[in-house]
Each structure stands twice: as structure tokens, then as C-alpha cells.
Amino acid sequence: MSDREEPVGAHGIVELISTIAAKGESGRLDIFAGATDGELLFKTGKLVDARLGHLTGFQAINALASMRVDRFHFDPTVVAPNSSSITATERHVLKQFFGIETADAKDYSAPVIGNEV
């Protein structure tokens, strides 16, 4: 995915998420939908976090799936956070209903180095 702004195609945000996942990309996808802005954060193709206005997690993705997204901007230099607003239950629902792979805690936590006690 390139680092540029462009309109979202007819298949919408779920297809865009699938494209990022298929390429195993990491970074932040900024979403512009009318007067509402949002962001999706990825690590190696898995969704780590989602925000749209005041919505987070599954609620943000669900809203985005039903909205007309005007344009997006993907920034691969942004590092995903070490926590997520997406709960374990929401991860299951996102996979089941949207086919979206999400990162769980072990996917975005910092690795332990050495014999730290």
C-alpha cells in the first residue's frame, strides 16, 4: 500500500483492510468519512486498534463498514500501540462476520529480551 490519499473503491473499508492484511503491512490507516475521521492501526497485517470519532474497537469497524469513506491515507512509519481497545470477544466477531484478522496481546506486546526476572 502506498503512502498517499485516495478514494475508497466500491467495496469499501473491509476490502481495504483485507488488502493491508494480505500484504502483511504495519502502520496507521487514516480514514476520512465526511466530517468524521478515524484510524486503524496494523501490525504485520493484523488489526491492532480502531477508532472512529468517539467509537473504538468493533463499534468503529462496524460503523466504518456501513459508511461511505471519502478517502484514506496509509502511513507505514506509525508503530501500532502496545495495547488495543479491541476485546477478545470483539476479535472473534470481527473474524466471524467481517473476516478481519486482529492482533491479540501476544502479537503487539514487546518481546522479553534476555533472562529478565
MOJOJO-V96440 format. One record per helix or strand of 3 or more residues. SS is the DSSP state (hx for helix, st for strand). FROM is the first residue (numbers start at 0). TO is the last residue. If there is no record, write none. Layout:
SS_FROM_TO / SS_FROM_TO
This chain:
hx_11_22 / st_26_32 / st_35_42 / st_45_51 / hx_56_65 / st_70_74 / hx_87_97 / hx_104_107
